[in-house]
Amino acid sequence: MDIKVFKKLIRSMEENILSLQEVGSKCSYLNEKIYWDNLIWQELYRKYLLESALKNMNRAEVLVESNNREEKIFTLEELGKYNGKNGMPAYVAVNGIVYDMNLQPAWGGASHFGLSAGKDLTNEFNSCHTQQNFLNNLERVGILQ
């Protein structure tokens, strides 16, 4: 299903929920209130499911887009610009691959145990990390020339 269709359905559900709330607020008997509250909760749950599906579609679209784009080639000089300062992202190169470190908690402030972003840290990484499985969890943004 198209993302636009999902968004249209979600907006329609939001309108339905508002209508149900309006009708339910006019009920005077407890049984009626319970009935309308149940309808509202069912609609909220369906809306939640659609929103979750939409998020997954967006993630899949981003993955496809990132897999289809050509990898950026960085020089050491260009990599140096991505030091996490002045609004720039924090990138590091390891074994010829450039990774985005922005979402890594250990890289808060664009540094990690005295190492700074914007550099080739192959030697430092290999001397500390024996397993490279860690690198598989990072977003790859390009290759180092």
VENKA-V208329 format. One record per residue. N is the residue number from 0. RES is the residue in one letter. OMEGA is omega in whole degrees, 0 to 359 (NA if undefined). Layout:
((N & RES & OMEGA) (N & RES & OMEGA))
//
This chain:
((0 & M & 181) (1 & D & 180) (2 & I & 179) (3 & K & 179) (4 & V & 178) (5 & F & 181) (6 & K & 178) (7 & K & 177) (8 & L & 180) (9 & I & 177) (10 & R & 178) (11 & S & 179) (12 & M & 178) (13 & E & 177) (14 & E & 178) (15 & N & 181) (16 & I & 178) (17 & L & 178) (18 & S & 179) (19 & L & 179) (20 & Q & 180) (21 & E & 179) (22 & V & 182) (23 & G & 181) (24 & S & 181) (25 & K & 181) (26 & C & 181) (27 & S & 181) (28 & Y & 182) (29 & L & 180) (30 & N & 178) (31 & E & 179) (32 & K & 179) (33 & I & 179) (34 & Y & 182) (35 & W & 176) (36 & D & 178) (37 & N & 177) (38 & L & 179) (39 & I & 181) (40 & W & 178) (41 & Q & 180) (42 & E & 177) (43 & L & 180) (44 & Y & 178) (45 & R & 178) (46 & K & 178) (47 & Y & 179) (48 & L & 178) (49 & L & 179) (50 & E & 177) (51 & S & 178) (52 & A & 179) (53 & L & 178) (54 & K & 179) (55 & N & 177) (56 & M & 179) (57 & N & 178) (58 & R & 180) (59 & A & 179) (60 & E & 178) (61 & V & 179) (62 & L & 179) (63 & V & 180) (64 & E & 181) (65 & S & 178) (66 & N & 182) (67 & N & 182) (68 & R & 179) (69 & E & 181) (70 & E & 178) (71 & K & 177) (72 & I & 182) (73 & F & 166) (74 & T & 177) (75 & L & 180) (76 & E & 180) (77 & E & 178) (78 & L & 180) (79 & G & 178) (80 & K & 183) (81 & Y & 185) (82 & N & 179) (83 & G & 181) (84 & K & 178) (85 & N & 177) (86 & G & 179) (87 & M & 176) (88 & P & 180) (89 & A & 178) (90 & Y & 172) (91 & V & 177) (92 & A & 175) (93 & V & 179) (94 & N & 176) (95 & G & 180) (96 & I & 180) (97 & V & 183) (98 & Y & 176) (99 & D & 183) (100 & M & 186) (101 & N & 184) (102 & L & 180) (103 & Q & 182) (104 & P & 181) (105 & A & 181) (106 & W & 177) (107 & G & 182) (108 & G & 178) (109 & A & 175) (110 & S & 183) (111 & H & 181) (112 & F & 177) (113 & G & 177) (114 & L & 182) (115 & S & 176) (116 & A & 179) (117 & G & 184) (118 & K & 171) (119 & D & 183) (120 & L & 182) (121 & T & 182) (122 & N & 181) (123 & E & 180) (124 & F & 183) (125 & N & 178) (126 & S & 182) (127 & C & 186) (128 & H & 180) (129 & T & 179) (130 & Q & 180) (131 & Q & 177) (132 & N & 178) (133 & F & 182) (134 & L & 180) (135 & N & 181) (136 & N & 182) (137 & L & 176) (138 & E & 179) (139 & R & 183) (140 & V & 179) (141 & G & 178) (142 & I & 181) (143 & L & 182) (144 & Q & NA))
//
